[in-house]
Amino acid sequence: MHKTMNKVIKNTLQNILKNTMKISLALTVILGFNHAAVAAEKTATLDIPSMNCAMCPITIKKSLEKVDGVTNVEVSLDEKSAIITFNDEKTQVDALIKATTEAGYPSSETP
Ligand SMILES: [Cu+2]
């Protein structure tokens, strides 16, 4: 009787341990994916005060789209700003500012 009980308890504990390991592995995988997703996509808004006509947003958009890692660019002439979506493992805000500046439009990041 006593021996049987010990066996049952031992089996139960082993099962709990197995399941705990499975859950912890699953969590590692899920959190790992999440981390990758968070690290990959970022959005920055640039203030570009020297925009003054309908051609400016086109030039600025082109200059930003040339930057490796940029996935989307929205330029507003009214707001004198650009919203850029980019992969932060490939590029950074500094490179975006450099791109508009070299195209003739100095910019700065809007917090
Ligand atoms: Cu213009």
Backbone and ligand atoms as CSV (ligand in chain L), in Angstrom:
chain,resi,resn,atom,element,x,y,z
A,1,MET,N,N,0.848,-1.209,0.000
A,1,MET,CA,C,0.000,0.000,0.000
A,1,MET,C,C,0.876,1.249,0.000
A,2,HIS,N,N,1.777,1.287,0.945
A,2,HIS,CA,C,2.667,2.430,1.066
A,2,HIS,C,C,3.515,2.597,-0.202
A,3,LYS,N,N,3.962,1.480,-0.724
A,3,LYS,CA,C,4.789,1.488,-1.921
A,3,LYS,C,C,4.003,2.026,-3.132
A,4,THR,N,N,2.755,1.582,-3.235
A,4,THR,CA,C,1.896,2.028,-4.339
A,4,THR,C,C,1.701,3.538,-4.286
A,5,MET,N,N,1.439,4.045,-3.093
A,5,MET,CA,C,1.230,5.491,-2.909
A,5,MET,C,C,2.469,6.272,-3.358
A,6,ASN,N,N,3.607,5.770,-2.950
A,6,ASN,CA,C,4.865,6.431,-3.333
A,6,ASN,C,C,5.019,6.481,-4.841
A,7,LYS,N,N,4.627,5.357,-5.490
A,7,LYS,CA,C,4.752,5.281,-6.936
A,7,LYS,C,C,3.830,6.310,-7.604
A,8,VAL,N,N,2.584,6.393,-7.071
A,8,VAL,CA,C,1.605,7.344,-7.616
A,8,VAL,C,C,2.129,8.779,-7.470
A,9,ILE,N,N,2.618,9.068,-6.284
A,9,ILE,CA,C,3.137,10.425,-6.035
A,9,ILE,C,C,4.321,10.722,-6.963
A,10,LYS,N,N,5.189,9.729,-7.106
A,10,LYS,CA,C,6.369,9.898,-7.950
A,10,LYS,C,C,5.954,10.171,-9.403
A,11,ASN,N,N,4.988,9.375,-9.895
A,11,ASN,CA,C,4.500,9.555,-11.266
A,11,ASN,C,C,3.860,10.935,-11.457
A,12,THR,N,N,3.045,11.320,-10.467
A,12,THR,CA,C,2.376,12.619,-10.541
A,12,THR,C,C,3.405,13.748,-10.610
A,13,LEU,N,N,4.394,13.659,-9.748
A,13,LEU,CA,C,5.437,14.699,-9.731
A,13,LEU,C,C,6.188,14.743,-11.064
A,14,GLN,N,N,6.453,13.556,-11.608
A,14,GLN,CA,C,7.169,13.510,-12.886
A,14,GLN,C,C,6.348,14.159,-13.990
A,15,ASN,N,N,5.018,13.882,-13.958
A,15,ASN,CA,C,4.134,14.476,-14.962
A,15,ASN,C,C,4.091,15.999,-14.839
A,16,ILE,N,N,4.010,16.476,-13.591
A,16,ILE,CA,C,3.977,17.924,-13.367
A,16,ILE,C,C,5.263,18.556,-13.912
A,17,LEU,N,N,6.374,17.906,-13.614
A,17,LEU,CA,C,7.674,18.422,-14.055
A,17,LEU,C,C,7.740,18.462,-15.587
A,18,LYS,N,N,7.263,17.383,-16.225
A,18,LYS,CA,C,7.261,17.312,-17.688
A,18,LYS,C,C,6.434,18.459,-18.290
A,19,ASN,N,N,5.211,18.625,-17.714
A,19,ASN,CA,C,4.324,19.673,-18.225
A,19,ASN,C,C,4.914,21.060,-18.005
A,20,THR,N,N,5.547,21.257,-16.854
A,20,THR,CA,C,6.164,22.548,-16.558
A,20,THR,C,C,7.244,22.862,-17.592
A,21,MET,N,N,8.008,21.827,-17.936
A,21,MET,CA,C,9.064,22.041,-18.922
A,21,MET,C,C,8.480,22.381,-20.292
A,22,LYS,N,N,7.361,21.688,-20.627
A,22,LYS,CA,C,6.698,21.970,-21.906
A,22,LYS,C,C,6.214,23.420,-21.946
A,23,ILE,N,N,5.560,23.855,-20.848
A,23,ILE,CA,C,5.023,25.219,-20.787
A,23,ILE,C,C,6.160,26.232,-20.876
A,24,SER,N,N,7.228,25.969,-20.162
A,24,SER,CA,C,8.331,26.927,-20.153
A,24,SER,C,C,8.984,27.021,-21.537
A,25,LEU,N,N,9.043,25.869,-22.231
A,25,LEU,CA,C,9.580,25.871,-23.598
A,25,LEU,C,C,8.662,26.680,-24.516
A,26,ALA,N,N,7.345,26.454,-24.369
A,26,ALA,CA,C,6.369,27.179,-25.186
A,26,ALA,C,C,6.476,28.684,-24.943
A,27,LEU,N,N,6.606,29.070,-23.675
A,27,LEU,CA,C,6.725,30.495,-23.342
A,27,LEU,C,C,7.985,31.108,-23.948
A,28,THR,N,N,9.076,30.352,-23.884
A,28,THR,CA,C,10.331,30.839,-24.462
A,28,THR,C,C,10.151,31.116,-25.949
A,29,VAL,N,N,9.478,30.178,-26.631
A,29,VAL,CA,C,9.253,30.336,-28.069
A,29,VAL,C,C,8.371,31.551,-28.345
A,30,ILE,N,N,7.251,31.660,-27.604
A,30,ILE,CA,C,6.310,32.769,-27.809
A,30,ILE,C,C,6.993,34.109,-27.526
A,31,LEU,N,N,7.665,34.201,-26.393
A,31,LEU,CA,C,8.314,35.465,-26.020
A,31,LEU,C,C,9.437,35.795,-26.996
A,32,GLY,N,N,10.126,34.772,-27.478
A,32,GLY,CA,C,11.199,34.982,-28.443
A,32,GLY,C,C,10.679,35.606,-29.718
A,33,PHE,N,N,9.552,35.097,-30.210
A,33,PHE,CA,C,8.934,35.652,-31.415
A,33,PHE,C,C,8.500,37.089,-31.192
A,34,ASN,N,N,7.851,37.316,-30.029
A,34,ASN,CA,C,7.400,38.666,-29.695
A,34,ASN,C,C,8.561,39.645,-29.703
A,35,HIS,N,N,9.638,39.227,-29.098
A,35,HIS,CA,C,10.803,40.101,-29.011
A,35,HIS,C,C,11.288,40.471,-30.416
A,36,ALA,N,N,11.339,39.471,-31.302
A,36,ALA,CA,C,11.787,39.712,-32.675
A,36,ALA,C,C,10.855,40.705,-33.375
A,37,ALA,N,N,9.540,40.541,-33.160
A,37,ALA,CA,C,8.573,41.432,-33.798
A,37,ALA,C,C,8.735,42.856,-33.299
A,38,VAL,N,N,8.959,43.020,-31.997
A,38,VAL,CA,C,9.112,44.357,-31.416
A,38,VAL,C,C,10.398,45.006,-31.919
A,39,ALA,N,N,11.454,44.231,-32.024
A,39,ALA,CA,C,12.749,44.790,-32.423
A,39,ALA,C,C,12.766,45.190,-33.893
A,40,ALA,N,N,11.944,44.536,-34.716
A,40,ALA,CA,C,12.042,44.746,-36.149
A,40,ALA,C,C,11.392,46.040,-36.649
A,41,GLU,N,N,10.196,46.361,-36.192
A,41,GLU,CA,C,9.460,47.489,-36.773
A,41,GLU,C,C,9.402,48.691,-35.827
A,42,LYS,N,N,9.740,49.847,-36.397
A,42,LYS,CA,C,9.701,51.070,-35.614
A,42,LYS,C,C,9.121,52.187,-36.467
A,43,THR,N,N,8.555,53.204,-35.842
A,43,THR,CA,C,8.028,54.342,-36.573
A,43,THR,C,C,8.657,55.610,-36.012
A,44,ALA,N,N,9.065,56.501,-36.912
A,44,ALA,CA,C,9.619,57.781,-36.482
A,44,ALA,C,C,8.914,58.907,-37.233
A,45,THR,N,N,8.742,60.026,-36.576
A,45,THR,CA,C,8.178,61.205,-37.228
A,45,THR,C,C,9.263,62.262,-37.328
A,46,LEU,N,N,9.462,62.753,-38.544
A,46,LEU,CA,C,10.463,63.799,-38.753
A,46,LEU,C,C,9.772,65.124,-39.046
A,47,ASP,N,N,10.296,66.149,-38.431
A,47,ASP,CA,C,9.845,67.513,-38.659
A,47,ASP,C,C,10.697,68.061,-39.808
A,48,ILE,N,N,10.032,68.514,-40.911
A,48,ILE,CA,C,10.791,68.989,-42.079
A,48,ILE,C,C,10.273,70.380,-42.462
A,49,PRO,N,N,10.764,71.408,-41.774
A,49,PRO,CA,C,10.190,72.758,-41.908
A,49,PRO,C,C,10.372,73.403,-43.280
A,50,SER,N,N,11.380,72.973,-44.059
A,50,SER,CA,C,11.643,73.666,-45.332
A,50,SER,C,C,10.750,73.222,-46.490
A,51,MET,N,N,9.813,72.334,-46.260
A,51,MET,CA,C,8.854,71.943,-47.321
A,51,MET,C,C,7.996,73.149,-47.679
A,52,ASN,N,N,7.881,73.449,-48.999
A,52,ASN,CA,C,7.065,74.617,-49.355
A,52,ASN,C,C,6.195,74.477,-50.589
A,53,CYS,N,N,6.292,73.341,-51.295
A,53,CYS,CA,C,5.391,73.146,-52.430
A,53,CYS,C,C,5.085,71.669,-52.634
A,54,ALA,N,N,4.220,71.384,-53.571
A,54,ALA,CA,C,3.752,70.006,-53.774
A,54,ALA,C,C,4.846,69.042,-54.213
A,55,MET,N,N,5.948,69.589,-54.769
A,55,MET,CA,C,7.052,68.726,-55.195
A,55,MET,C,C,7.890,68.233,-54.015
A,56,CYS,N,N,7.954,69.018,-52.963
A,56,CYS,CA,C,8.794,68.672,-51.804
A,56,CYS,C,C,8.482,67.287,-51.232
A,57,PRO,N,N,7.202,66.993,-50.940
A,57,PRO,CA,C,6.919,65.672,-50.352
A,57,PRO,C,C,7.372,64.518,-51.243
A,58,ILE,N,N,7.300,64.722,-52.579
A,58,ILE,CA,C,7.697,63.650,-53.507
A,58,ILE,C,C,9.200,63.397,-53.401
A,59,THR,N,N,9.971,64.490,-53.418
A,59,THR,CA,C,11.428,64.376,-53.295
A,59,THR,C,C,11.813,63.732,-51.970
A,60,ILE,N,N,11.163,64.164,-50.903
A,60,ILE,CA,C,11.471,63.641,-49.563
A,60,ILE,C,C,11.114,62.160,-49.461
A,61,LYS,N,N,9.933,61.815,-49.978
A,61,LYS,CA,C,9.496,60.404,-49.944
A,61,LYS,C,C,10.504,59.506,-50.666
A,62,LYS,N,N,10.936,59.962,-51.859
A,62,LYS,CA,C,11.904,59.181,-52.640
A,62,LYS,C,C,13.205,59.001,-51.869
A,63,SER,N,N,13.682,60.086,-51.261
A,63,SER,CA,C,14.963,60.016,-50.559
A,63,SER,C,C,14.893,59.044,-49.382
A,64,LEU,N,N,13.740,59.014,-48.712
A,64,LEU,CA,C,13.593,58.121,-47.552
A,64,LEU,C,C,13.412,56.659,-47.975
A,65,GLU,N,N,12.694,56.460,-49.080
A,65,GLU,CA,C,12.459,55.094,-49.553
A,65,GLU,C,C,13.749,54.422,-50.033
A,66,LYS,N,N,14.740,55.231,-50.368
A,66,LYS,CA,C,16.030,54.683,-50.809
A,66,LYS,C,C,16.832,54.084,-49.650
A,67,VAL,N,N,16.498,54.494,-48.429
A,67,VAL,CA,C,17.249,54.013,-47.266
A,67,VAL,C,C,16.889,52.541,-47.017
A,68,ASP,N,N,17.912,51.698,-46.943
A,68,ASP,CA,C,17.701,50.266,-46.731
A,68,ASP,C,C,17.077,50.038,-45.342
A,69,GLY,N,N,15.951,49.339,-45.330
A,69,GLY,CA,C,15.267,49.055,-44.061
A,69,GLY,C,C,13.968,49.829,-43.902
A,70,VAL,N,N,13.782,50.870,-44.751
A,70,VAL,CA,C,12.545,51.653,-44.701
A,70,VAL,C,C,11.436,50.876,-45.409
A,71,THR,N,N,10.288,50.706,-44.711
A,71,THR,CA,C,9.190,49.921,-45.291
A,71,THR,C,C,7.991,50.771,-45.689
A,72,ASN,N,N,7.860,51.951,-45.093
A,72,ASN,CA,C,6.747,52.826,-45.476
A,72,ASN,C,C,7.064,54.290,-45.159
A,73,VAL,N,N,6.636,55.193,-46.053
A,73,VAL,CA,C,6.855,56.625,-45.855
A,73,VAL,C,C,5.569,57.380,-46.147
A,74,GLU,N,N,5.139,58.208,-45.203
A,74,GLU,CA,C,3.994,59.092,-45.420
A,74,GLU,C,C,4.480,60.509,-45.181
A,75,VAL,N,N,4.396,61.354,-46.232
A,75,VAL,CA,C,4.851,62.741,-46.084
A,75,VAL,C,C,3.661,63.672,-46.164
A,76,SER,N,N,3.589,64.624,-45.241
A,76,SER,CA,C,2.512,65.608,-45.252
A,76,SER,C,C,3.072,67.011,-45.443
A,77,LEU,N,N,2.629,67.649,-46.550
A,77,LEU,CA,C,3.065,69.030,-46.807
A,77,LEU,C,C,2.436,69.973,-45.777
A,78,ASP,N,N,1.148,69.749,-45.452
A,78,ASP,CA,C,0.455,70.592,-44.469
A,78,ASP,C,C,1.134,70.546,-43.100
A,79,GLU,N,N,1.489,69.327,-42.685
A,79,GLU,CA,C,2.104,69.164,-41.353
A,79,GLU,C,C,3.603,69.444,-41.394
A,80,LYS,N,N,4.159,69.540,-42.605
A,80,LYS,CA,C,5.612,69.645,-42.785
A,80,LYS,C,C,6.331,68.548,-41.990
A,81,SER,N,N,5.850,67.314,-42.210
A,81,SER,CA,C,6.442,66.197,-41.482
A,81,SER,C,C,6.365,64.920,-42.305
A,82,ALA,N,N,7.141,63.945,-41.881
A,82,ALA,CA,C,7.134,62.631,-42.522
A,82,ALA,C,C,7.052,61.562,-41.442
A,83,ILE,N,N,6.220,60.563,-41.691
A,83,ILE,CA,C,6.138,59.423,-40.772
A,83,ILE,C,C,6.756,58.234,-41.492
A,84,ILE,N,N,7.800,57.691,-40.894
A,84,ILE,CA,C,8.556,56.620,-41.542
A,84,ILE,C,C,8.484,55.345,-40.710
A,85,THR,N,N,8.148,54.237,-41.377
A,85,THR,CA,C,8.179,52.926,-40.731
A,85,THR,C,C,9.422,52.219,-41.235
A,86,PHE,N,N,10.202,51.670,-40.301
A,86,PHE,CA,C,11.462,51.045,-40.712
A,86,PHE,C,C,11.839,49.890,-39.789
A,87,ASN,N,N,12.721,49.040,-40.297
A,87,ASN,CA,C,13.269,47.918,-39.545
A,87,ASN,C,C,14.481,48.446,-38.765
A,88,ASP,N,N,14.366,48.449,-37.439
A,88,ASP,CA,C,15.425,49.072,-36.643
A,88,ASP,C,C,16.681,48.202,-36.517
A,89,GLU,N,N,16.657,47.036,-37.167
A,89,GLU,CA,C,17.894,46.244,-37.216
A,89,GLU,C,C,18.692,46.624,-38.466
A,90,LYS,N,N,18.025,47.342,-39.395
A,90,LYS,CA,C,18.693,47.724,-40.643
A,90,LYS,C,C,19.039,49.206,-40.707
A,91,THR,N,N,18.216,50.044,-40.080
A,91,THR,CA,C,18.498,51.473,-40.138
A,91,THR,C,C,18.045,52.165,-38.855
A,92,GLN,N,N,18.482,53.409,-38.686
A,92,GLN,CA,C,18.152,54.185,-37.503
A,92,GLN,C,C,17.703,55.584,-37.922
A,93,VAL,N,N,17.132,56.327,-36.981
A,93,VAL,CA,C,16.605,57.664,-37.266
A,93,VAL,C,C,17.695,58.581,-37.855
A,94,ASP,N,N,18.929,58.446,-37.365
A,94,ASP,CA,C,20.041,59.264,-37.874
A,94,ASP,C,C,20.174,59.154,-39.399
A,95,ALA,N,N,20.011,57.917,-39.916
A,95,ALA,CA,C,20.136,57.686,-41.358
A,95,ALA,C,C,18.972,58.331,-42.109
A,96,LEU,N,N,17.807,58.388,-41.484
A,96,LEU,CA,C,16.626,58.999,-42.108
A,96,LEU,C,C,16.816,60.514,-42.194
A,97,ILE,N,N,17.319,61.097,-41.120
A,97,ILE,CA,C,17.585,62.538,-41.089
A,97,ILE,C,C,18.643,62.888,-42.143
A,98,LYS,N,N,19.673,62.043,-42.236
A,98,LYS,CA,C,20.742,62.247,-43.206
A,98,LYS,C,C,20.157,62.215,-44.629
A,99,ALA,N,N,19.250,61.278,-44.886
A,99,ALA,CA,C,18.670,61.125,-46.226
A,99,ALA,C,C,17.890,62.373,-46.648
A,100,THR,N,N,17.039,62.910,-45.770
A,100,THR,CA,C,16.269,64.107,-46.151
A,100,THR,C,C,17.196,65.316,-46.272
A,101,THR,N,N,18.197,65.378,-45.401
A,101,THR,CA,C,19.139,66.508,-45.418
A,101,THR,C,C,19.923,66.524,-46.727
A,102,GLU,N,N,20.375,65.344,-47.146
A,102,GLU,CA,C,21.132,65.248,-48.410
A,102,GLU,C,C,20.247,65.550,-49.623
A,103,ALA,N,N,18.925,65.342,-49.459
A,103,ALA,CA,C,18.004,65.667,-50.556
A,103,ALA,C,C,17.653,67.161,-50.548
A,104,GLY,N,N,18.174,67.892,-49.578
A,104,GLY,CA,C,17.946,69.339,-49.505
A,104,GLY,C,C,16.959,69.762,-48.429
A,105,TYR,N,N,16.561,68.813,-47.599
A,105,TYR,CA,C,15.570,69.126,-46.566
A,105,TYR,C,C,16.053,68.679,-45.185
A,106,PRO,N,N,16.725,69.576,-44.476
A,106,PRO,CA,C,17.158,69.232,-43.110
A,106,PRO,C,C,15.929,68.889,-42.254
A,107,SER,N,N,16.068,67.870,-41.412
A,107,SER,CA,C,14.945,67.456,-40.576
A,107,SER,C,C,15.417,67.126,-39.172
A,108,SER,N,N,14.433,67.000,-38.286
A,108,SER,CA,C,14.755,66.582,-36.919
A,108,SER,C,C,13.624,65.682,-36.433
A,109,GLU,N,N,13.957,64.819,-35.487
A,109,GLU,CA,C,12.955,63.868,-35.003
A,109,GLU,C,C,11.968,64.565,-34.075
A,110,THR,N,N,10.672,64.316,-34.315
A,110,THR,CA,C,9.618,64.806,-33.430
A,110,THR,C,C,9.408,63.755,-32.358
A,111,PRO,N,N,9.553,64.125,-31.087
A,111,PRO,CA,C,9.409,63.119,-30.039
A,111,PRO,C,C,7.986,62.546,-29.975
L,1,CU,CU,CU,8.784,72.155,-53.069
